[in-house]
Amino acid sequence: NITIAIASNHPKNQLIQTIRSIRNCTGGESLPITVVCDSVPISPEVARQLRNYSVTYHELSVATSFAKKCKQLIELCRTDYILLTQDDVVFHRDTIKFVYRALKSSPRTTFVGV
């Protein structure tokens, strides 16, 4: 099982576009997605859309580095595999399928960044 983990500085429309592209991926329809964000509070509209896409999100009270957000994401994930990404990445329809295939073919790999 894979969790999609997204580090975000400014959770706005580009974050929703990233999540929409994940949900449209082959195999991405029901994968867990976790977002850690800081800098800008999540607006009520973005929060509503995150809930509609079944996304778990955590708002940090202080701005942190990308590395610290990734570390927190890794700590939050409870699946065998983690796919780390950012809020401005648009996934191709087959991205998750290819990532999962690569993870299964290399047992020592546990997370991938896209």
VEXDREN-2710 file (C-alpha; in Angstrom, 1 decimal):
% VEXDREN-2710
k/r/px/py/pz
1/ASN/0.0/0.0/0.0
2/ILE/1.2/3.5/-0.8
3/THR/0.5/6.8/0.9
4/ILE/0.9/10.0/-1.2
5/ALA/2.6/12.6/1.0
6/ILE/2.5/16.2/0.0
7/ALA/4.6/19.0/1.4
8/SER/2.9/22.4/0.9
9/ASN/3.9/26.0/1.6
10/HIS/0.9/27.7/0.2
11/PRO/-2.2/25.4/0.1
12/LYS/-4.3/27.0/-2.6
13/ASN/-5.6/25.9/-6.0
14/GLN/-2.3/24.3/-7.2
15/LEU/-2.6/21.9/-4.2
16/ILE/-6.1/20.9/-5.3
17/GLN/-4.9/20.5/-8.9
18/THR/-2.1/18.1/-7.7
19/ILE/-4.6/16.1/-5.6
20/ARG/-7.1/16.0/-8.6
21/SER/-4.3/14.7/-10.8
22/ILE/-3.5/12.0/-8.2
23/ARG/-7.2/10.9/-7.9
24/ASN/-7.3/10.7/-11.7
25/CYS/-4.3/8.3/-11.8
26/THR/-4.7/4.6/-12.5
27/GLY/-4.7/3.2/-8.9
28/GLY/-4.9/6.7/-7.3
29/GLU/-8.6/6.9/-6.8
30/SER/-8.6/5.6/-3.2
31/LEU/-5.0/5.9/-2.0
32/PRO/-4.4/7.7/1.3
33/ILE/-3.2/11.3/0.7
34/THR/-1.6/13.2/3.6
35/VAL/-0.7/16.9/3.4
36/VAL/1.5/18.9/5.7
37/CYS/1.4/22.7/5.2
38/ASP/2.6/25.9/6.7
39/SER/3.1/29.6/5.9
40/VAL/-0.5/30.2/4.8
41/PRO/-3.6/28.9/6.7
42/ILE/-5.8/26.6/4.7
43/SER/-8.9/28.5/3.5
44/PRO/-12.3/27.1/4.2
45/GLU/-12.8/26.4/0.5
46/VAL/-9.5/24.5/0.2
47/ALA/-10.3/22.6/3.4
48/ARG/-13.7/21.6/1.9
49/GLN/-12.1/20.4/-1.3
50/LEU/-9.5/18.4/0.7
51/ARG/-12.3/16.7/2.7
52/ASN/-14.2/16.0/-0.6
53/TYR/-11.0/14.2/-1.9
54/SER/-10.6/12.3/1.4
55/VAL/-7.3/14.0/2.2
56/THR/-5.8/14.2/5.7
57/TYR/-4.1/17.4/6.3
58/HIS/-2.0/18.9/9.1
59/GLU/-1.3/22.6/9.5
60/LEU/1.9/23.6/11.2
61/SER/1.8/26.8/13.3
62/VAL/5.2/28.0/12.2
63/ALA/7.0/28.0/8.8
64/THR/9.4/25.1/8.3
65/SER/11.7/23.8/5.7
66/PHE/10.7/21.3/3.0
67/ALA/12.9/18.7/4.7
68/LYS/11.1/19.1/8.0
69/LYS/7.7/18.8/6.4
70/CYS/8.9/15.6/4.6
71/LYS/10.2/14.2/7.9
72/GLN/6.8/14.9/9.5
73/LEU/5.0/13.3/6.6
74/ILE/7.1/10.2/6.9
75/GLU/6.3/10.0/10.6
76/LEU/2.6/10.3/9.8
77/CYS/2.4/7.6/7.1
78/ARG/1.5/4.1/8.2
79/THR/1.8/2.3/4.9
80/ASP/4.5/0.1/3.4
81/TYR/5.4/2.7/0.8
82/ILE/5.5/6.5/0.7
83/LEU/5.4/8.7/-2.4
84/LEU/6.7/12.2/-1.5
85/THR/5.7/15.1/-3.7
86/GLN/5.0/18.9/-3.6
87/ASP/1.9/20.9/-4.1
88/ASP/2.8/22.0/-7.6
89/VAL/3.3/18.6/-9.3
90/VAL/0.7/17.3/-11.8
91/PHE/0.7/13.5/-12.1
92/HIS/0.4/11.8/-15.4
93/ARG/-2.3/9.2/-15.5
94/ASP/0.2/6.3/-15.2
95/THR/2.6/7.8/-12.6
96/ILE/1.4/5.8/-9.6
97/LYS/1.3/2.6/-11.6
98/PHE/4.9/3.1/-12.6
99/VAL/6.0/4.1/-9.1
100/TYR/4.3/1.1/-7.6
101/ARG/5.9/-1.2/-10.1
102/ALA/9.3/0.2/-9.4
103/LEU/8.8/-0.1/-5.6
104/LYS/7.7/-3.8/-5.9
105/SER/10.7/-4.6/-8.1
106/SER/13.2/-3.1/-5.6
107/PRO/12.4/-4.5/-2.1
108/ARG/14.9/-2.2/-0.4
109/THR/13.2/1.0/-1.6
110/THR/10.5/2.3/0.7
111/PHE/9.8/5.8/-0.5
112/VAL/10.0/7.7/-3.8
113/GLY/9.8/11.4/-4.6
114/VAL/7.9/12.7/-7.6
END
